[in-house]
Amino acid sequence: MTSLTKADIAEHLHSVVGINKRESKEIVEQFYEEIRGSLERGESVKLSGFGNFTLRDKSERPGRNPKTGESVAISARRVVTFKAGQKLKARVEEAHTAADTSTSEDGGNHDAGENDV
Amino acid sequence: MVKSELIQQIAEKQNHLQSKDVETSVNHIIDAMSNSLSRGQRIEIRGFGSISVRHRPARQAHNPRTGELVHTPPKSTPHFKPGKELRDRTNLSRALHPIKDTKDQREQY
């Protein structure tokens, strides 16, 4: 199954909300831009029913180049984390638990659900 | 920023659209993303990031304090991987903007 993209969402808005294609494309683009802008200003984004995008400041820590084994410092940085809300978690859990027990028996492939529905 | 503020921000910049249409659209975008993940379909937004469903099989674990055997059920949860533009923009503004809303965030965990 291919991924859900901005084009898919815009197409969906056009057919469901009844706004024209250019407008729906713009709204989808702006939706993600507003979230990026808020996070850029240091503000977390909370979408009820979906989840929260929050920020974390990480201090410098030692790391290793996995290819050469050479040790290098991982610089201090700010990262975005996403925590799914109760509602989304419950929906995803419900839809996948049954399928999961069967896949986990043959090795429990990590990202199994991405291609197998 | 919460959903209502996000809707307001978009509506202010979209003066040819009614704010009701913006509100409906934002709700539909969120629904489309939730539905996609519920079907096990990942979301990929260039410059923003991707969200996929990660599966963890059931396993036998131990309570580290008591050594007691506990059975953990299989789990499936959404996982977000930030895209390059989002990563770079948030990281570059680190010096300019301290993280707001920290108290609220801590209550979430």
gemmi code that builds the backbone of each chain (N, CA, C; Angstrom):
import gemmi

chains = {
    "A": [
        ("MET", (0.851, -1.200, 0.000), (0.000, 0.000, 0.000), (0.885, 1.248, 0.000)),
        ("THR", (0.581, 2.188, -0.868), (1.400, 3.398, -0.895), (1.037, 4.310, 0.288)),
        ("SER", (1.901, 5.265, 0.565), (1.669, 6.169, 1.700), (0.604, 7.202, 1.384)),
        ("LEU", (-0.003, 7.717, 2.439), (-0.926, 8.841, 2.304), (-0.084, 10.102, 2.121)),
        ("THR", (-0.371, 10.866, 1.070), (0.420, 12.064, 0.788), (-0.463, 13.319, 0.812)),
        ("LYS", (0.184, 14.486, 0.664), (-0.568, 15.739, 0.619), (-1.565, 15.733, -0.534)),
        ("ALA", (-1.138, 15.174, -1.670), (-2.022, 15.124, -2.845), (-3.289, 14.319, -2.542)),
        ("ASP", (-3.130, 13.191, -1.817), (-4.290, 12.365, -1.457), (-5.241, 13.142, -0.552)),
        ("ILE", (-4.662, 13.842, 0.438), (-5.488, 14.583, 1.393), (-6.216, 15.725, 0.678)),
        ("ALA", (-5.495, 16.426, -0.218), (-6.100, 17.540, -0.963), (-7.249, 17.035, -1.832)),
        ("GLU", (-7.044, 15.902, -2.481), (-8.081, 15.294, -3.325), (-9.319, 14.980, -2.484)),
        ("HIS", (-9.076, 14.447, -1.298), (-10.145, 14.097, -0.360), (-10.930, 15.352, 0.059)),
        ("LEU", (-10.219, 16.440, 0.388), (-10.890, 17.681, 0.798), (-11.747, 18.230, -0.341)),
        ("HIS", (-11.186, 18.176, -1.541), (-11.907, 18.667, -2.708), (-13.234, 17.924, -2.864)),
        ("SER", (-13.225, 16.621, -2.709), (-14.465, 15.865, -2.910), (-15.408, 15.912, -1.711)),
        ("VAL", (-14.880, 16.022, -0.507), (-15.744, 15.989, 0.676), (-16.216, 17.373, 1.125)),
        ("VAL", (-15.295, 18.356, 1.138), (-15.660, 19.691, 1.626), (-16.243, 20.540, 0.494)),
        ("GLY", (-15.911, 20.192, -0.749), (-16.464, 20.919, -1.882), (-15.736, 22.214, -2.210)),
        ("ILE", (-14.521, 22.378, -1.709), (-13.720, 23.532, -2.095), (-12.912, 23.137, -3.330)),
        ("ASN", (-12.457, 24.121, -4.120), (-11.784, 23.741, -5.364), (-10.386, 23.171, -5.115)),
        ("LYS", (-9.833, 22.576, -6.146), (-8.575, 21.840, -5.981), (-7.425, 22.712, -5.519)),
        ("ARG", (-7.370, 23.937, -6.040), (-6.284, 24.826, -5.646), (-6.401, 25.179, -4.161)),
        ("GLU", (-7.644, 25.492, -3.735), (-7.869, 25.830, -2.325), (-7.538, 24.661, -1.401)),
        ("SER", (-7.956, 23.462, -1.795), (-7.694, 22.323, -0.912), (-6.197, 22.038, -0.824)),
        ("LYS", (-5.491, 22.220, -1.942), (-4.046, 22.022, -1.929), (-3.381, 23.034, -0.991)),
        ("GLU", (-3.870, 24.292, -1.078), (-3.317, 25.356, -0.236), (-3.553, 25.092, 1.250)),
        ("ILE", (-4.767, 24.666, 1.583), (-5.095, 24.410, 2.994), (-4.215, 23.294, 3.549)),
        ("VAL", (-4.032, 22.242, 2.770), (-3.206, 21.123, 3.238), (-1.769, 21.610, 3.468)),
        ("GLU", (-1.258, 22.377, 2.506), (0.098, 22.916, 2.627), (0.215, 23.796, 3.873)),
        ("GLN", (-0.799, 24.654, 4.080), (-0.771, 25.571, 5.221), (-0.897, 24.850, 6.559)),
        ("PHE", (-1.689, 23.802, 6.548), (-1.865, 23.007, 7.773), (-0.504, 22.560, 8.316)),
        ("TYR", (0.307, 21.976, 7.429), (1.620, 21.493, 7.877), (2.587, 22.647, 8.134)),
        ("GLU", (2.442, 23.733, 7.361), (3.323, 24.876, 7.571), (3.049, 25.540, 8.928)),
        ("GLU", (1.785, 25.635, 9.315), (1.459, 26.236, 10.623), (2.040, 25.391, 11.763)),
        ("ILE", (1.992, 24.081, 11.607), (2.557, 23.206, 12.643), (4.073, 23.397, 12.712)),
        ("ARG", (4.722, 23.420, 11.523), (6.178, 23.651, 11.509), (6.507, 25.002, 12.138)),
        ("GLY", (5.724, 26.039, 11.786), (5.971, 27.387, 12.300), (5.852, 27.447, 13.811)),
        ("SER", (4.831, 26.808, 14.342), (4.636, 26.797, 15.784), (5.811, 26.110, 16.484)),
        ("LEU", (6.216, 24.969, 15.961), (7.344, 24.235, 16.556), (8.633, 25.039, 16.430)),
        ("GLU", (8.746, 25.764, 15.333), (9.928, 26.604, 15.117), (9.987, 27.718, 16.171)),
        ("ARG", (8.825, 28.201, 16.612), (8.767, 29.242, 17.643), (8.890, 28.664, 19.055)),
        ("GLY", (9.113, 27.370, 19.138), (9.286, 26.744, 20.445), (7.983, 26.335, 21.109)),
        ("GLU", (6.899, 26.354, 20.321), (5.588, 26.012, 20.880), (5.137, 24.641, 20.434)),
        ("SER", (4.714, 23.817, 21.379), (4.223, 22.497, 21.018), (2.858, 22.625, 20.335)),
        ("VAL", (2.456, 21.588, 19.608), (1.170, 21.595, 18.901), (0.335, 20.427, 19.408)),
        ("LYS", (-0.876, 20.739, 19.847), (-1.746, 19.703, 20.396), (-3.007, 19.582, 19.569)),
        ("LEU", (-3.167, 18.443, 18.918), (-4.355, 18.219, 18.111), (-5.214, 17.183, 18.821)),
        ("SER", (-6.292, 17.655, 19.447), (-7.100, 16.746, 20.251), (-7.659, 15.637, 19.372)),
        ("GLY", (-7.633, 14.434, 19.886), (-8.116, 13.276, 19.135), (-7.031, 12.663, 18.265)),
        ("PHE", (-5.935, 13.405, 18.028), (-4.859, 12.869, 17.201), (-3.591, 12.667, 18.038)),
        ("GLY", (-3.022, 13.776, 18.492), (-1.833, 13.650, 19.327), (-1.106, 14.971, 19.488)),
        ("ASN", (0.008, 14.923, 20.217), (0.784, 16.130, 20.495), (2.171, 16.067, 19.870)),
        ("PHE", (2.543, 17.171, 19.239), (3.922, 17.326, 18.756), (4.630, 18.199, 19.771)),
        ("THR", (5.630, 17.668, 20.430), (6.319, 18.440, 21.455), (7.807, 18.545, 21.129)),
        ("LEU", (8.487, 19.451, 21.827), (9.903, 19.697, 21.586), (10.737, 19.234, 22.767)),
        ("ARG", (11.930, 18.807, 22.468), (12.867, 18.431, 23.527), (14.251, 18.931, 23.188)),
        ("ASP", (14.873, 19.542, 24.177), (16.262, 19.953, 23.994), (17.160, 18.844, 24.508)),
        ("LYS", (18.043, 18.380, 23.642), (18.965, 17.301, 24.016), (20.354, 17.889, 24.198)),
        ("SER", (21.026, 17.471, 25.245), (22.395, 17.964, 25.404), (23.347, 17.070, 24.623)),
        ("GLU", (24.556, 17.540, 24.447), (25.552, 16.779, 23.694), (25.802, 15.424, 24.355)),
        ("ARG", (25.993, 14.396, 23.534), (26.279, 13.077, 24.108), (27.262, 12.344, 23.197)),
        ("PRO", (27.987, 11.401, 23.776), (28.936, 10.669, 22.945), (28.216, 9.672, 22.045)),
        ("GLY", (28.701, 9.531, 20.835), (28.118, 8.572, 19.906), (29.229, 7.884, 19.141)),
        ("ARG", (28.832, 7.044, 18.187), (29.810, 6.305, 17.414), (29.395, 6.275, 15.955)),
        ("ASN", (30.347, 6.381, 15.072), (30.048, 6.198, 13.662), (29.858, 4.690, 13.456)),
        ("PRO", (28.623, 4.283, 13.112), (28.362, 2.846, 13.042), (29.193, 2.143, 11.960)),
        ("LYS", (29.631, 2.877, 10.957), (30.397, 2.270, 9.873), (31.859, 2.034, 10.272)),
        ("THR", (32.450, 3.042, 10.909), (33.877, 2.946, 11.220), (34.172, 2.583, 12.680)),
        ("GLY", (33.139, 2.730, 13.545), (33.349, 2.431, 14.953), (34.043, 3.561, 15.697)),
        ("GLU", (34.364, 4.598, 14.967), (35.045, 5.772, 15.502), (34.097, 6.541, 16.431)),
        ("SER", (34.579, 7.044, 17.575), (33.653, 7.770, 18.440), (33.607, 9.247, 18.077)),
        ("VAL", (32.376, 9.762, 17.977), (32.152, 11.174, 17.653), (31.098, 11.723, 18.614)),
        ("ALA", (31.184, 13.017, 18.912), (30.200, 13.618, 19.796), (28.941, 13.932, 18.991)),
        ("ILE", (27.766, 13.619, 19.559), (26.504, 14.018, 18.934), (26.158, 15.363, 19.555)),
        ("SER", (26.103, 16.397, 18.717), (25.958, 17.761, 19.228), (24.606, 17.971, 19.911)),
        ("ALA", (24.538, 18.995, 20.767), (23.289, 19.368, 21.418), (22.302, 19.778, 20.338)),
        ("ARG", (21.060, 19.406, 20.485), (20.077, 19.737, 19.464), (18.667, 19.752, 20.023)),
        ("ARG", (17.767, 20.322, 19.237), (16.346, 20.294, 19.611), (15.630, 19.334, 18.680)),
        ("VAL", (14.834, 18.463, 19.243), (14.116, 17.489, 18.421), (12.599, 17.560, 18.648)),
        ("VAL", (11.864, 17.119, 17.636), (10.405, 17.081, 17.722), (9.981, 15.648, 18.046)),
        ("THR", (9.114, 15.485, 19.030), (8.595, 14.143, 19.306), (7.083, 14.162, 19.163)),
        ("PHE", (6.536, 13.040, 18.783), (5.081, 12.934, 18.644), (4.564, 11.889, 19.608)),
        ("LYS", (3.512, 12.259, 20.331), (2.882, 11.286, 21.207), (1.426, 11.173, 20.777)),
        ("ALA", (1.034, 10.003, 20.331), (-0.336, 9.806, 19.869), (-1.309, 9.944, 21.032)),
        ("GLY", (-2.468, 10.532, 20.769), (-3.491, 10.692, 21.796), (-4.229, 9.379, 22.042)),
        ("GLN", (-4.995, 9.353, 23.114), (-5.746, 8.153, 23.504), (-6.591, 7.593, 22.368)),
        ("LYS", (-7.312, 8.506, 21.720), (-8.266, 8.088, 20.688), (-7.554, 7.419, 19.508)),
        ("LEU", (-6.486, 8.047, 19.038), (-5.734, 7.487, 17.910), (-5.082, 6.162, 18.300)),
        ("LYS", (-4.488, 6.138, 19.488), (-3.840, 4.913, 19.966), (-4.829, 3.760, 20.002)),
        ("ALA", (-6.020, 4.043, 20.559), (-7.042, 3.000, 20.679), (-7.463, 2.495, 19.302)),
        ("ARG", (-7.623, 3.405, 18.356), (-8.045, 3.000, 17.006), (-6.987, 2.146, 16.328)),
        ("VAL", (-5.731, 2.551, 16.437), (-4.639, 1.821, 15.803), (-4.476, 0.448, 16.455)),
        ("GLU", (-4.555, 0.446, 17.780), (-4.418, -0.789, 18.547), (-5.507, -1.782, 18.164)),
        ("GLU", (-6.726, -1.291, 18.134), (-7.892, -2.114, 17.826), (-7.782, -2.747, 16.438)),
        ("ALA", (-7.353, -1.934, 15.480), (-7.279, -2.398, 14.096), (-6.144, -3.392, 13.875)),
        ("HIS", (-5.118, -3.363, 14.741), (-3.928, -4.156, 14.439), (-3.641, -5.306, 15.378)),
        ("THR", (-4.292, -5.331, 16.528), (-3.939, -6.359, 17.491), (-4.199, -7.758, 16.946)),
        ("ALA", (-5.328, -7.943, 16.275), (-5.665, -9.251, 15.717), (-4.619, -9.675, 14.680)),
        ("ALA", (-4.293, -8.757, 13.774), (-3.312, -9.049, 12.720), (-1.932, -9.268, 13.330)),
        ("ASP", (-1.677, -8.542, 14.415), (-0.374, -8.576, 15.058), (-0.015, -9.935, 15.625)),
        ("THR", (-0.994, -10.591, 16.279), (-0.697, -11.884, 16.893), (-0.269, -12.892, 15.832)),
        ("SER", (-0.871, -12.800, 14.628), (-0.478, -13.741, 13.587), (0.898, -13.405, 13.020)),
        ("THR", (1.198, -12.099, 12.846), (2.508, -11.747, 12.288), (3.618, -11.979, 13.301)),
        ("SER", (3.322, -11.760, 14.605), (4.390, -11.870, 15.595), (4.883, -13.312, 15.704)),
        ("GLU", (4.026, -14.276, 15.339), (4.450, -15.670, 15.403), (5.549, -15.977, 14.383)),
        ("ASP", (5.438, -15.363, 13.205), (6.523, -15.605, 12.268), (7.592, -14.513, 12.324)),
        ("GLY", (7.937, -14.141, 13.530), (9.092, -13.276, 13.701), (8.773, -11.856, 14.149)),
        ("GLY", (7.503, -11.460, 14.061), (7.122, -10.136, 14.525), (7.859, -9.019, 13.817)),
        ("ASN", (7.777, -9.040, 12.520), (8.412, -8.011, 11.693), (8.079, -6.602, 12.188)),
        ("HIS", (9.092, -5.789, 12.363), (8.947, -4.493, 13.003), (7.896, -3.583, 12.381)),
        ("ASP", (8.004, -3.314, 11.122), (7.072, -2.399, 10.477), (6.098, -3.150, 9.573)),
        ("ALA", (5.719, -4.351, 10.041), (4.926, -5.254, 9.212), (3.703, -4.612, 8.565)),
        ("GLY", (2.988, -3.794, 9.341), (1.721, -3.259, 8.847), (1.858, -2.293, 7.686)),
        ("GLU", (3.054, -1.848, 7.406), (3.206, -0.824, 6.381), (2.823, -1.294, 4.988)),
        ("ASN", (3.061, -2.543, 4.702), (2.804, -2.984, 3.338), (1.785, -4.104, 3.212)),
        ("ASP", (1.305, -4.613, 4.352), (0.598, -5.882, 4.229), (-0.919, -5.812, 4.298)),
        ("VAL", (-1.503, -4.606, 4.261), (-2.966, -4.565, 4.368), (-3.626, -4.575, 2.993)),
    ],
    "B": [
        ("MET", (0.172, 25.510, 20.758), (-0.905, 25.765, 19.823), (-1.876, 24.585, 19.810)),
        ("VAL", (-3.136, 24.876, 19.923), (-4.152, 23.824, 19.864), (-4.926, 23.935, 18.551)),
        ("LYS", (-5.794, 22.969, 18.306), (-6.475, 22.900, 17.001), (-7.222, 24.186, 16.635)),
        ("SER", (-7.948, 24.772, 17.606), (-8.719, 25.975, 17.298), (-7.809, 27.125, 16.856)),
        ("GLU", (-6.618, 27.203, 17.459), (-5.669, 28.261, 17.075), (-5.098, 27.995, 15.683)),
        ("LEU", (-4.867, 26.736, 15.398), (-4.373, 26.344, 14.080), (-5.397, 26.724, 13.006)),
        ("ILE", (-6.660, 26.465, 13.277), (-7.737, 26.812, 12.341), (-7.775, 28.323, 12.130)),
        ("GLN", (-7.662, 29.061, 13.219), (-7.699, 30.524, 13.158), (-6.538, 31.073, 12.324)),
        ("GLN", (-5.349, 30.532, 12.542), (-4.160, 30.967, 11.804), (-4.342, 30.778, 10.298)),
        ("ILE", (-4.875, 29.594, 9.924), (-5.065, 29.303, 8.511), (-6.145, 30.224, 7.936)),
        ("ALA", (-7.243, 30.399, 8.682), (-8.362, 31.230, 8.217), (-7.918, 32.665, 7.965)),
        ("GLU", (-7.027, 33.182, 8.810), (-6.542, 34.555, 8.642), (-5.787, 34.745, 7.336)),
        ("LYS", (-5.107, 33.673, 6.897), (-4.333, 33.784, 5.667), (-5.121, 33.375, 4.431)),
        ("GLN", (-6.292, 32.804, 4.649), (-7.124, 32.343, 3.526), (-8.361, 33.226, 3.463)),
        ("ASN", (-8.209, 34.474, 2.996), (-9.378, 35.349, 3.097), (-10.485, 35.069, 2.087)),
        ("HIS", (-10.170, 34.231, 1.077), (-11.238, 33.916, 0.126), (-12.046, 32.684, 0.545)),
        ("LEU", (-11.681, 32.100, 1.689), (-12.423, 30.933, 2.167), (-13.139, 31.267, 3.472)),
        ("GLN", (-14.335, 30.713, 3.645), (-15.052, 30.929, 4.898), (-14.358, 30.143, 6.007)),
        ("SER", (-14.337, 30.738, 7.207), (-13.622, 30.066, 8.287), (-14.272, 28.728, 8.635)),
        ("LYS", (-15.556, 28.602, 8.324), (-16.226, 27.326, 8.575), (-15.645, 26.231, 7.671)),
        ("ASP", (-15.349, 26.612, 6.421), (-14.740, 25.657, 5.488), (-13.339, 25.265, 5.945)),
        ("VAL", (-12.605, 26.244, 6.523), (-11.261, 25.951, 7.026), (-11.364, 24.968, 8.185)),
        ("GLU", (-12.327, 25.231, 9.073), (-12.505, 24.349, 10.226), (-12.851, 22.925, 9.772)),
        ("THR", (-13.799, 22.824, 8.847), (-14.188, 21.504, 8.327), (-12.988, 20.818, 7.690)),
        ("SER", (-12.215, 21.591, 6.919), (-11.058, 21.025, 6.229), (-10.023, 20.485, 7.207)),
        ("VAL", (-9.722, 21.278, 8.244), (-8.717, 20.840, 9.227), (-9.184, 19.545, 9.895)),
        ("ASN", (-10.467, 19.494, 10.238), (-10.987, 18.261, 10.842), (-10.858, 17.082, 9.891)),
        ("HIS", (-11.095, 17.336, 8.604), (-10.973, 16.257, 7.620), (-9.520, 15.820, 7.403)),
        ("ILE", (-8.594, 16.760, 7.490), (-7.175, 16.400, 7.342), (-6.790, 15.456, 8.485)),
        ("ILE", (-7.182, 15.838, 9.712), (-6.854, 15.015, 10.876), (-7.528, 13.649, 10.785)),
        ("ASP", (-8.799, 13.646, 10.355), (-9.517, 12.372, 10.184), (-8.838, 11.493, 9.140)),
        ("ALA", (-8.428, 12.115, 8.027), (-7.785, 11.345, 6.956), (-6.505, 10.698, 7.472)),
        ("MET", (-5.758, 11.424, 8.308), (-4.520, 10.868, 8.858), (-4.836, 9.719, 9.831)),
        ("SER", (-5.831, 9.930, 10.704), (-6.206, 8.877, 11.661), (-6.684, 7.625, 10.934)),
        ("ASN", (-7.524, 7.830, 9.907), (-8.058, 6.688, 9.159), (-6.939, 5.921, 8.479)),
        ("SER", (-5.997, 6.671, 7.932), (-4.880, 6.046, 7.248), (-4.095, 5.144, 8.201)),
        ("LEU", (-3.763, 5.664, 9.370), (-3.002, 4.874, 10.348), (-3.804, 3.679, 10.849)),
        ("SER", (-5.117, 3.858, 10.979), (-5.963, 2.754, 11.431), (-5.993, 1.620, 10.414)),
        ("ARG", (-5.766, 1.970, 9.135), (-5.698, 0.933, 8.096), (-4.288, 0.360, 7.978)),
        ("GLY", (-3.370, 0.889, 8.778), (-1.982, 0.435, 8.702), (-1.215, 1.134, 7.597)),
        ("GLN", (-1.838, 2.156, 6.999), (-1.178, 2.882, 5.917), (-0.362, 4.030, 6.503)),
        ("ARG", (0.892, 4.131, 6.109), (1.708, 5.198, 6.654), (1.412, 6.523, 5.949)),
        ("ILE", (1.812, 7.622, 6.616), (1.596, 8.961, 6.087), (2.960, 9.527, 5.760)),
        ("GLU", (3.096, 10.136, 4.596), (4.380, 10.721, 4.258), (4.196, 12.124, 3.705)),
        ("ILE", (4.625, 13.120, 4.478), (4.485, 14.515, 4.079), (5.887, 15.094, 3.917)),
        ("ARG", (6.257, 15.368, 2.670), (7.579, 15.899, 2.376), (7.847, 17.192, 3.165)),
        ("GLY", (8.969, 17.258, 3.859), (9.329, 18.470, 4.597), (8.727, 18.538, 5.997)),
        ("PHE", (7.794, 17.615, 6.265), (7.181, 17.588, 7.591), (7.608, 16.333, 8.343)),
        ("GLY", (7.325, 15.192, 7.721), (7.734, 13.938, 8.339), (6.825, 12.797, 7.934)),
        ("SER", (7.082, 11.639, 8.497), (6.221, 10.498, 8.200), (5.739, 9.881, 9.506)),
        ("ILE", (4.536, 9.320, 9.445), (3.994, 8.619, 10.601), (3.647, 7.208, 10.149)),
        ("SER", (4.191, 6.227, 10.830), (3.884, 4.849, 10.471), (3.427, 4.097, 11.710)),
        ("VAL", (2.866, 2.922, 11.503), (2.433, 2.106, 12.630), (3.535, 1.100, 12.937)),
        ("ARG", (3.982, 1.104, 14.163), (5.018, 0.161, 14.561), (4.419, -0.940, 15.412)),
        ("HIS", (4.821, -2.171, 15.121), (4.286, -3.321, 15.839), (5.337, -3.895, 16.770)),
        ("ARG", (4.884, -4.240, 17.956), (5.774, -4.882, 18.913), (5.116, -6.198, 19.302)),
        ("PRO", (5.779, -7.312, 19.088), (5.154, -8.591, 19.423), (5.015, -8.782, 20.932)),
        ("ALA", (4.159, -9.712, 21.337), (3.997, -10.036, 22.749), (5.293, -10.670, 23.245)),
        ("ARG", (5.636, -10.437, 24.483), (6.834, -11.097, 24.995), (6.714, -11.313, 26.502)),
        ("GLN", (7.558, -12.197, 27.016), (7.614, -12.419, 28.453), (8.640, -11.441, 29.005)),
        ("ALA", (8.237, -10.662, 30.005), (9.184, -9.721, 30.583), (9.252, -9.945, 32.091)),
        ("HIS", (10.227, -9.323, 32.707), (10.349, -9.443, 34.154), (10.171, -8.083, 34.794)),
        ("ASN", (9.498, -8.066, 35.901), (9.447, -6.859, 36.699), (10.850, -6.691, 37.281)),
        ("PRO", (11.554, -5.619, 36.923), (12.955, -5.502, 37.346), (13.134, -5.458, 38.867)),
        ("ARG", (12.106, -5.036, 39.560), (12.252, -4.936, 41.017), (12.037, -6.288, 41.701)),
        ("THR", (10.992, -6.986, 41.313), (10.651, -8.226, 42.014), (11.122, -9.480, 41.272)),
        ("GLY", (11.478, -9.336, 40.000), (11.902, -10.489, 39.231), (10.726, -11.333, 38.760)),
        ("GLU", (9.542, -10.885, 39.112), (8.310, -11.578, 38.768), (8.089, -11.578, 37.248)),
        ("LEU", (7.594, -12.670, 36.705), (7.364, -12.776, 35.271), (6.064, -12.047, 34.900)),
        ("VAL", (6.139, -11.148, 33.940), (4.917, -10.481, 33.485), (4.763, -10.710, 31.989)),
        ("HIS", (3.536, -10.877, 31.578), (3.269, -11.087, 30.162), (2.883, -9.750, 29.543)),
        ("THR", (3.628, -9.297, 28.524), (3.241, -8.054, 27.872), (2.558, -8.386, 26.552)),
        ("PRO", (1.377, -7.830, 26.343), (0.624, -8.113, 25.120), (1.257, -7.447, 23.899)),
        ("PRO", (0.925, -7.900, 22.672), (1.453, -7.229, 21.486), (0.913, -5.800, 21.419)),
        ("LYS", (1.693, -4.920, 20.821), (1.289, -3.514, 20.765), (1.502, -2.955, 19.374)),
        ("SER", (0.636, -2.052, 18.980), (0.817, -1.316, 17.732), (0.623, 0.154, 18.033)),
        ("THR", (1.631, 0.957, 17.744), (1.467, 2.384, 18.010), (2.011, 3.226, 16.862)),
        ("PRO", (1.417, 4.415, 16.669), (1.905, 5.309, 15.623), (3.291, 5.835, 15.995)),
        ("HIS", (4.164, 5.944, 14.998), (5.493, 6.481, 15.242), (5.815, 7.578, 14.242)),
        ("PHE", (6.245, 8.732, 14.759), (6.526, 9.894, 13.905), (8.017, 10.061, 13.699)),
        ("LYS", (8.395, 10.242, 12.436), (9.788, 10.545, 12.139), (9.812, 11.915, 11.462)),
        ("PRO", (10.383, 12.928, 12.124), (10.386, 14.277, 11.552), (11.158, 14.324, 10.230)),
        ("GLY", (10.669, 15.126, 9.299), (11.338, 15.310, 8.010), (12.466, 16.324, 8.122)),
        ("LYS", (13.260, 16.419, 7.081), (14.463, 17.254, 7.133), (14.156, 18.726, 7.400)),
        ("GLU", (13.182, 19.283, 6.677), (12.886, 20.713, 6.858), (12.441, 21.009, 8.291)),
        ("LEU", (11.548, 20.176, 8.824), (11.077, 20.368, 10.201), (12.227, 20.240, 11.195)),
        ("ARG", (13.072, 19.229, 10.977), (14.226, 19.014, 11.856), (15.147, 20.216, 11.862)),
        ("ASP", (15.465, 20.690, 10.662), (16.401, 21.810, 10.541), (15.816, 23.097, 11.112)),
        ("ARG", (14.558, 23.371, 10.777), (13.964, 24.625, 11.251), (13.836, 24.663, 12.766)),
        ("THR", (13.396, 23.600, 13.391), (13.261, 23.622, 14.851), (14.629, 23.708, 15.521)),
        ("ASN", (15.575, 22.989, 14.946), (16.900, 22.984, 15.560), (17.598, 24.340, 15.417)),
        ("LEU", (17.425, 24.987, 14.263), (18.082, 26.277, 14.040), (17.511, 27.379, 14.923)),
        ("SER", (16.231, 27.270, 15.289), (15.622, 28.332, 16.085), (15.794, 28.091, 17.584)),
        ("ARG", (16.533, 27.049, 17.902), (16.764, 26.648, 19.295), (17.284, 27.798, 20.157)),
        ("ALA", (18.248, 28.566, 19.613), (18.853, 29.649, 20.380), (17.894, 30.830, 20.553)),
        ("LEU", (16.985, 30.999, 19.580), (16.076, 32.146, 19.581), (14.845, 31.963, 20.457)),
        ("HIS", (14.313, 30.750, 20.450), (13.055, 30.516, 21.149), (13.185, 29.400, 22.178)),
        ("PRO", (13.054, 29.738, 23.456), (13.034, 28.660, 24.452), (11.754, 27.848, 24.288)),
        ("ILE", (11.757, 26.619, 24.749), (10.563, 25.789, 24.646), (9.505, 26.307, 25.612)),
        ("LYS", (8.337, 26.631, 25.041), (7.232, 27.107, 25.890), (6.387, 25.917, 26.288)),
        ("ASP", (5.480, 26.165, 27.222), (4.489, 25.133, 27.504), (5.081, 23.917, 28.215)),
        ("THR", (6.225, 24.072, 28.846), (6.928, 22.916, 29.397), (6.131, 22.202, 30.480)),
        ("LYS", (5.490, 22.998, 31.340), (4.733, 22.428, 32.451), (3.662, 21.492, 31.909)),
        ("ASP", (2.961, 22.025, 30.905), (1.888, 21.273, 30.287), (2.405, 19.956, 29.697)),
        ("GLN", (3.585, 20.060, 29.066), (4.173, 18.874, 28.441), (4.473, 17.809, 29.479)),
        ("ARG", (5.021, 18.272, 30.614), (5.414, 17.309, 31.627), (4.202, 16.546, 32.156)),
        ("GLU", (3.082, 17.244, 32.242), (1.865, 16.594, 32.729), (1.393, 15.485, 31.784)),
        ("GLN", (1.818, 15.610, 30.528), (1.406, 14.619, 29.537), (2.074, 13.269, 29.763)),
        ("TYR", (3.257, 13.289, 30.371), (3.978, 12.033, 30.481), (3.760, 11.339, 31.803)),
    ],
}
model = gemmi.Model(1)
for chain_id, residues in chains.items():
    chain = gemmi.Chain(chain_id)
    for i, (resn, *xyz) in enumerate(residues, 1):
        res = gemmi.Residue()
        res.name, res.seqid = resn, gemmi.SeqId(i, " ")
        for name, pos in zip(("N", "CA", "C"), xyz):
            atom = gemmi.Atom()
            atom.name, atom.element = name, gemmi.Element(name[0])
            atom.pos, atom.b_iso = gemmi.Position(*pos), 0.0
            res.add_atom(atom)
        chain.add_residue(res)
    model.add_chain(chain)
structure = gemmi.Structure()
structure.add_model(model)
structure.setup_entities()
